[in-house]
Amino acid sequence: MPRTFSLADPAALDDLDTFVDRAGRIEEGAVRLIAGAGVLAAYAAALYPVGLTDETPTVLGLRTYAVDPDGEFFDAVVPIRSFLQRIESARLRAAKAGSAESSAAVPREPQVDVNLPMEVNTVTWAGISPPRGGWHATGERPVELFRAAAESGIAEMAGAVPDAVGEQLVRRARAEVWGRPIVGLEHIPAGAAFAQYSLGFLGDDLVRLYESGPWSRLTTQRGHVLVKRRAWTLAR
């Protein structure tokens, strides 16, 4: 029997679908789902190094959702394409159930059950776990700073990576462009802004900054981006 988690309502399902779909446009790989204590944490990789010589920073996007507190704990890495199919199946089931319940005398809560696809075990970034607690605030910055860094980097990448270039050169360009610090934030790489921009996390509110050990977190009302800093940035 497949693992299942229950979201509060169809709106939460739509939000999860949007997040996973955007993650798949960055990289058609996998998402990591951790459920427990009534919370589902959904992680997606925007950037990560491939090999010991790759200087690309590790940058993860995170959205959290309320789930059934009585549901089982799990930590699963699942393919994005298969997971999107499961989300669509859940949407169809919820629509049918809603239609049936509309004529009921006492409608039930619109909970939505989602089945997990088969897990994968070859995703390197999923073995890197950001801290769940111990974060301390380090300030706030205007959203325009990160939007400008993302748009500038995207334009630079478009010019630096022509068609039919080798994979090694693409990685080198990505490491250089997205590993460069954001102006005024020497320990935050531009790749963090790229993740915020691509995942739709940049709204109208300020970006709140936090740190915990070697990790930095950029938080808005729309989601979180987590960055594992390189060792040379740890000295403060």
N, CA, C and O of each residue as an XYZ file, in Angstrom:
944
protein
N       0.848     -1.196      0.000
C       0.000      0.000      0.000
C       0.881      1.241      0.000
O       1.795      1.341      0.818
N       0.627      2.194     -0.902
C       1.502      3.367     -0.988
C       1.352      4.280      0.219
O       0.296      4.332      0.849
N       2.435      5.004      0.533
C       2.360      6.002      1.585
C       1.443      7.138      1.147
O       1.379      7.498     -0.029
N       0.743      7.687      2.122
C      -0.218      8.745      1.841
C      -0.111      9.828      2.905
O       0.111      9.530      4.078
N      -0.268     11.082      2.497
C      -0.402     12.162      3.460
C      -1.656     12.949      3.110
O      -2.120     12.922      1.970
N      -2.201     13.651      4.103
C      -3.465     14.353      3.937
C      -3.279     15.847      4.144
O      -2.888     16.290      5.224
N      -3.564     16.625      3.093
C      -3.525     18.085      3.175
C      -4.874     18.611      3.656
O      -5.893     17.926      3.571
N      -4.857     19.833      4.159
C      -6.055     20.393      4.782
C      -7.196     20.603      3.793
O      -8.359     20.387      4.132
N      -6.866     21.028      2.557
C      -7.925     21.357      1.613
C      -7.349     21.433      0.201
O      -6.131     21.377      0.032
N      -8.212     21.562     -0.828
C      -7.734     21.649     -2.213
C      -6.826     22.848     -2.473
O      -5.965     22.778     -3.349
N      -6.996     23.949     -1.730
C      -6.126     25.111     -1.942
C      -4.686     24.774     -1.595
O      -3.764     25.210     -2.284
N      -4.482     24.002     -0.535
C      -3.130     23.575     -0.170
C      -2.548     22.664     -1.247
O      -1.355     22.732     -1.540
N      -3.383     21.816     -1.834
C      -2.931     20.952     -2.920
C      -2.489     21.780     -4.120
O      -1.463     21.487     -4.733
N      -3.258     22.811     -4.458
C      -2.884     23.684     -5.571
C      -1.552     24.381     -5.304
O      -0.727     24.526     -6.206
N      -1.350     24.807     -4.064
C      -0.096     25.463     -3.692
C       1.073     24.501     -3.849
O       2.113     24.867     -4.394
N       0.904     23.267     -3.370
C       1.966     22.259     -3.497
C       2.248     21.973     -4.971
O       3.406     21.838     -5.367
N       1.210     21.880     -5.770
C       1.367     21.629     -7.200
C       2.191     22.738     -7.855
O       3.078     22.461     -8.663
N       1.898     23.988     -7.507
C       2.633     25.121     -8.072
C       4.099     25.073     -7.680
O       4.976     25.283     -8.518
N       4.370     24.796     -6.406
C       5.749     24.728     -5.932
C       6.533     23.625     -6.641
O       7.650     23.857     -7.105
N       5.959     22.437     -6.726
C       6.661     21.305     -7.345
C       6.850     21.533     -8.840
O       7.891     21.185     -9.398
N       5.849     22.114     -9.486
C       5.964     22.408    -10.918
C       7.086     23.413    -11.179
O       7.863     23.232    -12.117
N       7.184     24.458    -10.374
C       8.259     25.432    -10.540
C       9.614     24.804    -10.276
O      10.589     25.108    -10.964
N       9.681     23.927     -9.280
C      10.938     23.232     -8.994
C      11.361     22.386    -10.194
O      12.547     22.307    -10.513
N      10.396     21.758    -10.857
C      10.707     20.938    -12.019
C      11.197     21.735    -13.204
O      11.914     21.204    -14.053
N      10.820     23.014    -13.279
C      11.315     23.863    -14.361
C      12.769     24.257    -14.136
O      13.503     24.507    -15.092
N      13.188     24.314    -12.859
C      14.591     24.596    -12.570
C      15.434     23.370    -12.880
O      16.455     23.455    -13.562
N      14.990     22.230    -12.368
C      15.689     20.972    -12.619
C      14.688     19.831    -12.511
O      14.032     19.656    -11.485
N      14.583     19.066    -13.579
C      13.616     17.974    -13.613
C      14.179     16.772    -12.854
O      14.571     15.767    -13.447
N      14.207     16.904    -11.541
C      14.792     15.854    -10.718
C      13.825     15.316     -9.700
O      12.881     14.604    -10.044
N      14.057     15.657     -8.424
C      13.262     15.096     -7.347
C      13.003     16.147     -6.279
O      13.658     17.188     -6.247
N      12.046     15.866     -5.409
C      11.788     16.689     -4.232
C      11.892     15.783     -3.013
O      11.646     14.579     -3.081
N      12.264     16.403     -1.895
C      12.332     15.672     -0.633
C      11.160     16.098      0.235
O      10.923     17.290      0.432
N      10.429     15.118      0.753
C       9.245     15.373      1.557
C       9.453     14.775      2.948
O       9.714     13.580      3.086
N       9.334     15.615      3.973
C       9.482     15.155      5.353
C       8.201     15.503      6.090
O       7.837     16.674      6.198
N       7.513     14.479      6.600
C       6.250     14.690      7.291
C       6.366     14.229      8.738
O       6.986     13.206      9.030
N       5.759     15.000      9.639
C       5.740     14.644     11.046
C       5.176     15.762     11.882
O       5.352     16.936     11.556
N       4.490     15.407     12.974
C       3.941     16.384     13.912
C       3.009     17.386     13.241
O       2.950     18.551     13.633
N       2.286     16.926     12.236
C       1.309     17.773     11.588
C       1.851     18.721     10.547
O       1.132     19.616     10.102
N       3.108     18.555     10.141
C       3.725     19.451      9.160
C       4.396     18.632      8.055
O       5.090     17.652      8.329
N       4.183     19.041      6.819
C       4.913     18.490      5.680
C       5.890     19.543      5.197
O       5.482     20.644      4.828
N       7.178     19.219      5.193
C       8.213     20.100      4.652
C       8.602     19.577      3.282
O       9.047     18.437      3.152
N       8.436     20.406      2.260
C       8.763     20.025      0.889
C       9.995     20.806      0.433
O       9.958     22.031      0.324
N      11.087     20.085      0.168
C      12.349     20.688     -0.256
C      12.587     20.415     -1.738
O      12.283     19.332     -2.239
N      13.130     21.406     -2.427
C      13.528     21.243     -3.824
C      14.875     21.922     -4.021
O      15.131     22.979     -3.443
N      15.730     21.324     -4.828
C      17.059     21.884     -5.078
C      17.019     22.827     -6.264
O      16.573     22.465     -7.353
N      17.495     24.049     -6.035
C      17.666     24.995     -7.135
C      19.067     24.884     -7.711
O      19.255     24.952     -8.926
N      20.058     24.710     -6.825
C      21.456     24.571     -7.220
C      22.146     23.638     -6.244
O      21.800     23.598     -5.063
N      23.125     22.885     -6.738
C      23.943     22.049     -5.859
C      25.173     21.587     -6.641
O      25.120     21.455     -7.864
N      26.277     21.341     -5.938
C      27.498     20.921     -6.638
C      27.407     19.478     -7.117
O      26.747     18.641     -6.502
N      28.077     19.208     -8.217
C      28.178     17.853     -8.748
C      29.668     17.499     -8.803
O      30.369     17.927     -9.720
N      30.146     16.741     -7.853
C      31.566     16.412     -7.808
C      32.331     17.334     -6.878
O      31.860     18.416     -6.529
N      33.517     16.893     -6.481
C      34.307     17.616     -5.495
C      34.841     18.942     -6.007
O      35.084     19.849     -5.211
N      35.027     19.079     -7.292
C      35.605     20.311     -7.840
C      34.554     21.339     -8.254
O      34.896     22.446     -8.669
N      33.291     20.979     -8.144
C      32.206     21.889     -8.528
C      31.989     22.901     -7.411
O      31.709     22.517     -6.275
N      32.114     24.194     -7.722
C      31.972     25.262     -6.731
C      30.556     25.828     -6.654
O      30.334     26.839     -5.988
N      29.597     25.193     -7.325
C      28.215     25.655     -7.261
C      27.700     25.551     -5.825
O      27.891     24.518     -5.183
N      27.056     26.590     -5.314
C      26.544     26.523     -3.943
C      25.339     25.593     -3.833
O      24.643     25.340     -4.817
N      25.103     25.089     -2.629
C      23.901     24.303     -2.361
C      22.781     25.253     -1.965
O      22.872     25.943     -0.950
N      21.729     25.286     -2.769
C      20.606     26.202     -2.542
C      19.313     25.401     -2.666
O      19.040     24.805     -3.708
N      18.525     25.393     -1.601
C      17.284     24.632     -1.554
C      16.094     25.560     -1.334
O      16.188     26.545     -0.601
N      14.971     25.235     -1.978
C      13.717     25.916     -1.717
C      12.877     25.075     -0.773
O      12.944     23.847     -0.804
N      12.080     25.735      0.074
C      11.270     25.032      1.072
C       9.893     25.674      1.188
O       9.763     26.890      1.324
N       8.863     24.819      1.130
C       7.500     25.214      1.465
C       6.986     24.232      2.510
O       7.322     23.049      2.465
N       6.183     24.708      3.439
C       5.621     23.829      4.472
C       4.097     23.849      4.394
O       3.489     24.838      3.983
N       3.494     22.720      4.803
C       2.051     22.546      4.712
C       1.539     21.826      5.955
O       2.221     20.963      6.510
N       0.350     22.183      6.379
C      -0.302     21.469      7.471
C      -0.848     20.141      6.937
O      -1.515     20.102      5.903
N      -0.555     19.062      7.655
C      -1.067     17.743      7.294
C      -1.698     17.113      8.531
O      -1.616     17.654      9.634
N      -2.314     15.985      8.329
C      -2.976     15.272      9.426
C      -1.963     14.957     10.524
O      -1.011     14.220     10.267
N      -2.128     15.487     11.741
C      -1.158     15.232     12.813
C      -1.093     13.768     13.218
O      -0.124     13.343     13.847
N      -2.111     12.993     12.866
C      -2.101     11.563     13.190
C      -1.486     10.722     12.076
O      -1.403      9.499     12.191
N      -1.058     11.372     11.003
C      -0.440     10.636      9.906
C       0.945     10.143     10.270
O       1.540     10.611     11.241
N       1.468      9.189      9.489
C       2.769      8.614      9.785
C       3.904      9.582      9.460
O       3.784     10.442      8.588
N       5.003      9.416     10.186
C       6.220     10.157      9.845
C       6.871      9.495      8.638
O       6.905      8.269      8.532
N       7.385     10.314      7.732
C       8.194      9.771      6.644
C       9.163     10.824      6.155
O       8.943     12.023      6.326
N      10.230     10.362      5.549
C      11.249     11.193      4.910
C      11.531     10.530      3.574
O      12.249      9.532      3.514
N      10.968     11.081      2.497
C      11.009     10.421      1.194
C      11.489     11.374      0.112
O      11.149     12.558      0.117
N      12.279     10.851     -0.813
C      12.723     11.593     -1.989
C      12.025     10.977     -3.195
O      12.203      9.793     -3.481
N      11.230     11.779     -3.902
C      10.398     11.240     -4.981
C      10.618     12.037     -6.266
O      10.907     13.232     -6.211
N      10.484     11.384     -7.424
C      10.658     12.087     -8.707
C       9.581     13.148     -8.910
O       8.407     12.911     -8.629
N       9.982     14.304     -9.395
C       9.049     15.402     -9.586
C       7.929     15.024    -10.562
O       6.756     15.269    -10.284
N       8.285     14.436    -11.689
C       7.265     14.141    -12.703
C       6.208     13.183    -12.155
O       5.012     13.393    -12.358
N       6.650     12.128    -11.459
C       5.702     11.164    -10.895
C       4.867     11.803     -9.793
O       3.678     11.513     -9.663
N       5.485     12.669     -9.004
C       4.761     13.309     -7.912
C       3.684     14.250     -8.446
O       2.589     14.321     -7.888
N       3.986     14.961     -9.511
C       2.973     15.831    -10.119
C       1.780     15.014    -10.624
O       0.640     15.476    -10.570
N       2.043     13.819    -11.105
C       0.951     12.949    -11.538
C       0.087     12.531    -10.354
O      -1.137     12.462    -10.466
N       0.734     12.251     -9.210
C      -0.025     11.884     -8.002
C      -0.850     13.070     -7.502
O      -1.972     12.891     -7.028
N      -0.303     14.263     -7.607
C      -1.038     15.462     -7.193
C      -2.272     15.653     -8.076
O      -3.349     15.981     -7.577
N      -2.118     15.453     -9.368
C      -3.254     15.589    -10.279
C      -4.317     14.533     -9.979
O      -5.512     14.823    -10.038
N      -3.892     13.321     -9.662
C      -4.852     12.266     -9.295
C      -5.602     12.647     -8.030
O      -6.808     12.425     -7.923
N      -4.882     13.225     -7.067
C      -5.523     13.661     -5.826
C      -6.538     14.763     -6.100
O      -7.601     14.798     -5.480
N      -6.214     15.666     -7.029
C      -7.133     16.746     -7.380
C      -8.421     16.186     -7.986
O      -9.511     16.658     -7.662
N      -8.306     15.191     -8.856
C      -9.480     14.594     -9.479
C     -10.343     13.882     -8.446
O     -11.570     13.979     -8.479
N      -9.693     13.160     -7.519
C     -10.449     12.479     -6.465
C     -11.172     13.490     -5.577
O     -12.326     13.286     -5.200
N     -10.479     14.587     -5.246
C     -11.084     15.616     -4.398
C     -12.274     16.266     -5.087
O     -13.276     16.577     -4.444
N     -12.163     16.473     -6.403
C     -13.272     17.079     -7.144
C     -14.487     16.161     -7.152
O     -15.617     16.626     -7.001
N     -14.264     14.862     -7.327
C     -15.378     13.905     -7.312
C     -16.011     13.842     -5.928
O     -17.234     13.813     -5.792
N     -15.156     13.820     -4.895
C     -15.679     13.770     -3.534
C     -16.464     15.026     -3.200
O     -17.499     14.960     -2.537
N     -15.967     16.181     -3.662
C     -16.670     17.430     -3.416
C     -18.027     17.459     -4.081
O     -18.994     17.982     -3.528
N     -18.090     16.891     -5.279
C     -19.365     16.840     -5.986
C     -20.371     15.970     -5.254
O     -21.555     16.297     -5.178
N     -19.879     14.836     -4.705
C     -20.760     13.930     -3.972
C     -21.207     14.541     -2.658
O     -22.351     14.363     -2.241
N     -20.300     15.265     -1.999
C     -20.605     15.837     -0.691
C     -21.503     17.064     -0.785
O     -22.152     17.433      0.194
N     -21.546     17.699     -1.956
C     -22.346     18.922     -2.095
C     -23.820     18.681     -1.828
O     -24.546     19.603     -1.457
N     -24.267     17.444     -2.014
C     -25.671     17.123     -1.774
C     -25.904     16.498     -0.412
O     -27.039     16.176     -0.062
N     -24.828     16.320      0.369
C     -24.970     15.708      1.685
C     -25.536     16.714      2.686
O     -25.324     17.920      2.555
N     -26.253     16.210      3.683
C     -26.848     17.083      4.695
C     -25.781     17.737      5.550
O     -25.903     18.906      5.915
N     -24.713     16.975      5.880
C     -23.626     17.495      6.710
C     -22.309     17.261      5.971
O     -21.708     16.197      6.121
N     -21.848     18.224      5.183
C     -20.603     18.056      4.415
C     -19.407     17.817      5.335
O     -19.336     18.379      6.428
N     -18.479     16.990      4.892
C     -17.263     16.721      5.652
C     -16.193     17.759      5.337
O     -16.309     18.535      4.388
N     -15.137     17.751      6.170
C     -14.015     18.652      5.923
C     -13.364     18.299      4.581
O     -13.245     17.119      4.252
N     -12.947     19.289      3.811
C     -12.397     19.031      2.466
C     -10.946     18.553      2.484
O     -10.117     19.107      1.762
N     -10.621     17.554      3.276
C      -9.256     17.026      3.350
C      -8.906     16.324      2.039
O      -9.760     15.701      1.408
N      -7.640     16.434      1.639
C      -7.191     15.867      0.369
C      -6.060     14.889      0.632
O      -5.046     15.258      1.224
N      -6.223     13.646      0.199
C      -5.211     12.610      0.380
C      -4.336     12.503     -0.867
O      -4.837     12.469     -1.991
N      -3.018     12.452     -0.648
C      -2.062     12.374     -1.752
C      -1.194     11.138     -1.567
O      -0.625     10.931     -0.495
N      -1.089     10.319     -2.607
C      -0.227      9.138     -2.570
C       1.179      9.494     -3.047
O       1.345     10.260     -3.995
N       2.178      8.935     -2.387
C       3.551      9.159     -2.816
C       3.943      8.161     -3.898
O       3.559      6.994     -3.825
N       4.701      8.600     -4.901
C       5.241      7.652     -5.881
C       6.416      6.888     -5.287
O       6.816      7.129     -4.149
N       6.957      5.971     -6.065
C       8.108      5.207     -5.608
C       9.297      6.128     -5.362
O       9.553      7.042     -6.146
N      10.021      5.887     -4.273
C      11.150      6.738     -3.898
C      12.369      6.472     -4.780
O      12.488      5.420     -5.407
N      13.281      7.464     -4.811
C      14.565      7.317     -5.492
C      15.672      7.488     -4.458
O      15.487      8.162     -3.445
N      16.812      6.878     -4.718
C      17.902      6.881     -3.739
C      19.217      7.410     -4.299
O      20.272      7.177     -3.710
N      19.171      8.116     -5.421
C      20.400      8.570     -6.071
C      20.511     10.094     -6.116
O      21.285     10.628     -6.909
N      19.756     10.794     -5.285
C      19.756     12.251     -5.287
C      20.754     12.742     -4.246
O      20.495     12.645     -3.046
N      21.893     13.271     -4.693
C      22.979     13.613     -3.769
C      22.608     14.724     -2.801
O      22.961     14.653     -1.624
N      21.902     15.753     -3.270
C      21.617     16.885     -2.396
C      20.674     16.522     -1.265
O      20.667     17.189     -0.230
N      19.879     15.474     -1.442
C      18.906     15.096     -0.421
C      19.575     14.566      0.849
O      18.933     14.460      1.894
N      20.859     14.234      0.757
C      21.577     13.780      1.938
C      22.072     14.929      2.804
O      22.656     14.699      3.864
N      21.846     16.164      2.362
C      22.261     17.344      3.110
C      21.029     17.917      3.797
O      20.124     18.415      3.127
N      20.984     17.854      5.115
C      19.789     18.264      5.848
C      19.983     19.612      6.524
O      20.829     19.733      7.410
N      19.224     20.630      6.132
C      19.273     21.908      6.837
C      18.721     21.751      8.249
O      17.913     20.854      8.492
N      19.133     22.592      9.176
C      18.613     22.499     10.540
C      17.133     22.847     10.588
O      16.670     23.689      9.818
N      16.388     22.212     11.480
C      14.976     22.520     11.665
C      14.768     23.627     12.698
O      13.700     24.236     12.754
N      15.796     23.887     13.518
C      15.687     24.907     14.556
C      17.031     25.577     14.776
O      17.984     25.343     14.031
N      17.101     26.420     15.812
C      18.344     27.105     16.126
C      18.644     28.292     15.247
O      19.786     28.751     15.217
N      17.663     28.810     14.528
C      17.880     29.950     13.645
C      17.851     31.255     14.440
O      17.027     31.413     15.340
N      18.740     32.184     14.115
C      18.683     33.516     14.710
C      18.666     34.566     13.601
O      19.362     34.448     12.593
N      17.855     35.591     13.819
C      17.652     36.623     12.808
C      18.888     37.496     12.649
O      19.552     37.828     13.631
N      19.195     37.867     11.411
C      20.349     38.734     11.130
C      19.967     39.993     10.366
O      20.843     40.761      9.970
N      18.672     40.218     10.152
C      18.258     41.454      9.490
C      17.243     41.239      8.390
O      16.757     40.127      8.184
N      16.930     42.299      7.694
C      15.986     42.289      6.586
C      16.561     43.094      5.415
O      17.360     44.010      5.607
N      16.140     42.734      4.211
C      16.571     43.452      3.023
C      15.370     43.628      2.086
O      14.448     42.812      2.107
N      15.373     44.675      1.275
C      14.264     44.869      0.326
C      14.271     43.797     -0.753
O      15.324     43.328     -1.183
N      13.081     43.426     -1.174
C      12.943     42.362     -2.157
C      13.608     42.743     -3.480
O      14.063     41.868     -4.217
N      13.667     44.032     -3.785
C      14.260     44.485     -5.052
C      15.724     44.085     -5.178
O      16.211     43.859     -6.286
N      16.426     43.995     -4.056
C      17.834     43.592     -4.086
C      17.985     42.190     -4.663
O      18.887     41.937     -5.462
N      17.113     41.291     -4.265
C      17.198     39.904     -4.701
C      16.631     39.723     -6.109
O      17.132     38.914     -6.891
N      15.594     40.473     -6.418
C      15.056     40.386     -7.777
C      16.085     40.883     -8.797
O      16.239     40.296     -9.868
N      16.783     41.962     -8.457
C      17.798     42.489     -9.370
C      18.951     41.502     -9.529
O      19.456     41.317    -10.637
N      19.375     40.862     -8.430
C      20.468     39.888     -8.498
C      20.071     38.696     -9.359
O      20.885     38.191    -10.133
N      18.818     38.238     -9.231
C      18.350     37.096    -10.016
C      18.285     37.443    -11.499
O      18.777     36.688    -12.337
N      17.684     38.573    -11.820
C      17.531     38.951    -13.226
C      18.874     39.207    -13.889
O      19.067     38.869    -15.057
N      19.812     39.809    -13.144
C      21.147     40.049    -13.683
C      21.862     38.727    -13.958
O      22.497     38.561    -15.000
N      21.755     37.796    -13.025
C      22.403     36.502    -13.210
C      21.813     35.700    -14.346
O      22.542     35.053    -15.097
N      20.484     35.738    -14.483
C      19.830     35.021    -15.575
C      20.287     35.570    -16.927
O      20.550     34.808    -17.858
N      20.380     36.898    -17.028
C      20.846     37.508    -18.275
C      22.301     37.139    -18.558
O      22.673     36.892    -19.705
N      23.119     37.102    -17.505
C      24.529     36.741    -17.692
C      24.670     35.288    -18.114
O      25.492     34.963    -18.971
N      23.869     34.413    -17.513
C      23.924     32.998    -17.885
C      23.509     32.801    -19.338
O      24.093     31.979    -20.043
N      22.513     33.542    -19.786
C      22.054     33.422    -21.171
C      23.153     33.786    -22.152
O      23.245     33.204    -23.233
N      23.990     34.753    -21.776
C      25.085     35.147    -22.648
C      26.312     34.277    -22.506
O      27.103     34.153    -23.441
N      26.478     33.665    -21.327
C      27.687     32.877    -21.064
C      27.569     31.439    -21.528
O      28.584     30.770    -21.720
N      26.346     30.947    -21.712
C      26.144     29.538    -22.045
C      25.407     29.438    -23.376
O      24.181     29.321    -23.385
N      26.126     29.483    -24.506
C      25.470     29.327    -25.817
C      25.011     27.890    -26.028
O      25.353     26.995    -25.255
N      24.243     27.685    -27.070
C      23.757     26.343    -27.391
C      24.924     25.399    -27.680
O      25.974     25.798    -28.184
N      24.692     24.116    -27.335
C      25.624     23.034    -27.663
C      26.966     23.155    -26.948
O      27.965     22.624    -27.433
N      27.012     23.839    -25.809
C      28.260     23.921    -25.065
C      28.373     22.698    -24.160
O      27.358     22.098    -23.807
N      29.584     22.324    -23.783
C      29.790     21.142    -22.970
C      29.249     21.298    -21.560
O      29.162     22.410    -21.039
N      28.882     20.166    -20.940
C      28.300     20.187    -19.598
C      29.263     20.772    -18.574
O      28.849     21.494    -17.668
N      30.554     20.458    -18.718
C      31.534     20.966    -17.762
C      31.613     22.494    -17.811
O      31.743     23.143    -16.773
N      31.534     23.066    -19.013
C      31.567     24.519    -19.141
C      30.300     25.155    -18.573
O      30.347     26.246    -18.004
N      29.170     24.470    -18.730
C      27.914     24.974    -18.158
C      28.027     25.018    -16.643
O      27.640     26.005    -16.017
N      28.553     23.955    -16.053
C      28.703     23.918    -14.591
C      29.631     25.027    -14.114
O      29.381     25.664    -13.090
N      30.708     25.252    -14.868
C      31.669     26.286    -14.479
C      31.011     27.665    -14.512
O      31.228     28.490    -13.624
N      30.200     27.902    -15.556
C      29.513     29.192    -15.662
C      28.494     29.353    -14.535
O      28.380     30.429    -13.948
N      27.756     28.291    -14.234
C      26.767     28.358    -13.151
C      27.446     28.635    -11.822
O      26.965     29.451    -11.036
N      28.568     27.960    -11.563
C      29.280     28.160    -10.304
C      29.766     29.597    -10.180
O      29.701     30.189     -9.103
N      30.255     30.161    -11.290
C      30.781     31.521    -11.252
C      29.663     32.541    -11.064
O      29.770     33.434    -10.223
N      28.594     32.413    -11.841
C      27.520     33.404    -11.795
C      26.729     33.300    -10.496
O      26.507     34.306     -9.822
N      26.302     32.084    -10.142
C      25.425     31.923     -8.982
C      26.185     31.792     -7.666
O      25.586     31.873     -6.594
N      27.491     31.593     -7.741
C      28.293     31.566     -6.524
C      28.775     32.939     -6.101
O      29.288     33.103     -4.994
N      28.618     33.928     -6.968
C      29.033     35.295     -6.673
C      28.135     35.885     -5.586
O      26.920     35.697     -5.644
N      28.692     36.594     -4.594
C      27.861     37.135     -3.511
C      26.943     38.252     -3.985
O      27.283     39.011     -4.892
N      25.778     38.340     -3.358
C      24.862     39.449     -3.604
C      25.475     40.719     -3.019
O      26.078     40.680     -1.947
N      25.327     41.812     -3.698
C      25.908     43.079     -3.254
C      25.409     43.419     -1.845
O      24.205     43.489     -1.598
N      26.358     43.627     -0.931
C      26.015     43.956      0.443
C      25.757     42.760      1.326
O      25.531     42.916      2.526
N      25.784     41.561      0.755
C      25.569     40.319      1.520
C      26.648     39.323      1.116
O      26.393     38.395      0.348
N      27.854     39.521      1.638
C      28.993     38.749      1.157
C      28.890     37.256      1.410
O      29.589     36.478      0.762
N      28.019     36.825      2.353
C      27.900     35.398      2.639
C      26.678     34.757      1.974
O      26.404     33.577      2.189
N      25.938     35.537      1.160
C      24.768     35.004      0.456
C      25.044     35.001     -1.047
O      25.193     36.073     -1.633
N      25.117     33.832     -1.689
C      25.393     33.800     -3.131
C      24.178     34.225     -3.946
O      23.039     34.135     -3.489
N      24.446     34.687     -5.153
C      23.368     35.108     -6.056
C      22.423     33.959     -6.374
O      21.277     34.183     -6.762
N      22.901     32.729     -6.210
C      22.043     31.570     -6.440
C      20.833     31.545     -5.534
O      19.801     30.981     -5.896
N      20.942     32.152     -4.349
C      19.791     32.225     -3.451
C      18.706     33.102     -4.051
O      17.522     32.777     -3.960
N      19.099     34.210     -4.664
C      18.140     35.089     -5.335
C      17.513     34.385     -6.536
O      16.322     34.542     -6.801
N      18.321     33.607     -7.261
C      17.811     32.831     -8.387
C      16.714     31.870     -7.924
O      15.682     31.735     -8.580
N      16.944     31.202     -6.786
C      15.944     30.264     -6.265
C      14.671     30.997     -5.870
O      13.573     30.544     -6.191
N      14.804     32.128     -5.174
C      13.626     32.907     -4.791
C      12.815     33.328     -6.013
O      11.590     33.204     -6.035
N      13.506     33.819     -7.010
C      12.871     34.308     -8.240
C      12.177     33.170     -8.994
O      11.030     33.307     -9.419
N      12.870     32.067     -9.152
C      12.356     30.959     -9.962
C      11.217     30.214     -9.279
O      10.329     29.687     -9.948
N      11.238     30.166     -7.951
C      10.201     29.459     -7.209
C       9.016     30.356     -6.859
O       8.055     29.899     -6.240
N       9.076     31.629     -7.251
C       7.964     32.530     -7.002
C       7.877     33.014     -5.574
O       6.787     33.322     -5.092
N       9.018     33.090     -4.876
C       9.022     33.485     -3.470
C       9.162     34.996     -3.262
O       9.046     35.470     -2.131
N       9.405     35.749     -4.315
C       9.597     37.187     -4.180
C       8.267     37.906     -4.385
O       7.743     37.966     -5.498
N       7.737     38.446     -3.302
C       6.482     39.191     -3.377
C       6.710     40.660     -3.125
O       7.559     41.278     -3.767
N       5.959     41.231     -2.190
C       6.093     42.645     -1.857
C       6.698     42.865     -0.472
O       7.053     43.991     -0.126
N       6.818     41.802      0.321
C       7.329     41.952      1.686
C       8.856     41.928      1.702
O       9.493     41.536      0.724
N       9.420     42.345      2.802
C      10.868     42.304      2.973
C      11.355     40.861      3.055
O      10.611     39.965      3.454
N      12.611     40.649      2.674
C      13.240     39.337      2.815
C      13.927     39.298      4.176
O      14.820     40.101      4.450
N      13.512     38.368      5.022
C      14.079     38.232      6.360
C      15.214     37.214      6.324
O      15.072     36.140      5.740
N      16.339     37.553      6.950
C      17.545     36.732      6.916
C      17.789     36.071      8.271
O      17.620     36.686      9.323
N      18.193     34.796      8.215
C      18.478     34.029      9.421
C      19.738     33.195      9.193
O      20.125     32.940      8.053
N      20.374     32.773     10.292
C      21.539     31.900     10.211
C      21.446     30.815     11.274
O      20.889     31.021     12.352
N      22.003     29.657     10.945
C      22.131     28.551     11.887
C      23.318     27.706     11.435
O      23.236     26.994     10.435
N      24.434     27.791     12.186
C      25.638     27.072     11.774
C      26.082     27.527     10.396
O      26.155     28.728     10.139
N      26.382     26.580      9.495
C      26.844     26.949      8.149
C      25.713     27.286      7.183
O      25.951     27.466      5.989
N      24.495     27.370      7.687
C      23.345     27.610      6.826
C      22.806     29.026      6.975
O      22.820     29.598      8.065
N      22.335     29.579      5.871
C      21.594     30.838      5.859
C      20.195     30.554      5.335
O      19.993     29.653      4.522
N      19.238     31.334      5.810
C      17.851     31.180      5.357
C      17.291     32.526      4.957
O      17.437     33.509      5.684
N      16.647     32.574      3.796
C      15.987     33.771      3.294
C      14.493     33.478      3.274
O      14.046     32.568      2.575
N      13.733     34.234      4.026
C      12.318     33.931      4.225
C      11.437     35.090      3.779
O      11.703     36.248      4.099
N      10.380     34.760      3.033
C       9.315     35.702      2.712
C       7.996     35.005      3.037
O       7.979     33.849      3.460
N       6.909     35.713      2.835
C       5.595     35.121      3.070
C       5.324     33.963      2.115
O       4.444     33.143      2.378
N       6.062     33.882      1.018
C       5.798     32.864     -0.001
C       6.651     31.603      0.141
O       6.355     30.592     -0.494
N       7.693     31.643      0.952
C       8.526     30.457      1.102
C       9.911     30.780      1.621
O      10.246     31.934      1.886
N      10.705     29.734      1.758
C      12.055     29.849      2.312
C      13.086     29.344      1.303
O      12.834     28.400      0.554
N      14.241     29.990      1.301
C      15.409     29.490      0.553
C      16.523     29.278      1.551
O      16.822     30.154      2.363
N      17.141     28.103      1.485
C      18.217     27.738      2.400
C      19.513     27.578      1.632
O      19.545     26.964      0.566
N      20.582     28.136      2.181
C      21.882     28.138      1.513
C      22.925     27.574      2.464
O      23.057     28.040      3.595
N      23.659     26.580      2.009
C      24.785     26.074      2.797
C      26.031     26.825      2.363
O      26.494     26.686      1.231
N      26.567     27.620      3.275
C      27.715     28.454      2.955
C      28.978     27.621      2.859
O      29.124     26.608      3.543
N      29.902     28.065      1.990
C      31.198     27.413      1.885
C      32.036     27.750      3.107
O      31.781     28.742      3.791
N      33.036     26.924      3.377
C      33.805     27.051      4.614
C      34.466     28.413      4.758
O      34.583     28.925      5.871
N      34.906     29.016      3.636
C      35.633     30.272      3.748
C      34.766     31.430      4.195
O      35.279     32.481      4.578
N      33.413     31.240      4.148
C      32.536     32.327      4.564
C      32.164     32.224      6.038
O      31.428     33.072      6.543
N      32.653     31.213      6.733
C      32.240     31.005      8.116
C      32.903     31.966      9.080
O      32.356     32.245     10.147
N      34.063     32.475      8.728
C      34.723     33.428      9.604
C      33.970     34.753      9.564
O      33.693     35.277      8.485
N      33.642     35.292     10.721
C      32.829     36.494     10.776
C      33.625     37.600     11.478
O      33.126     38.714     11.637
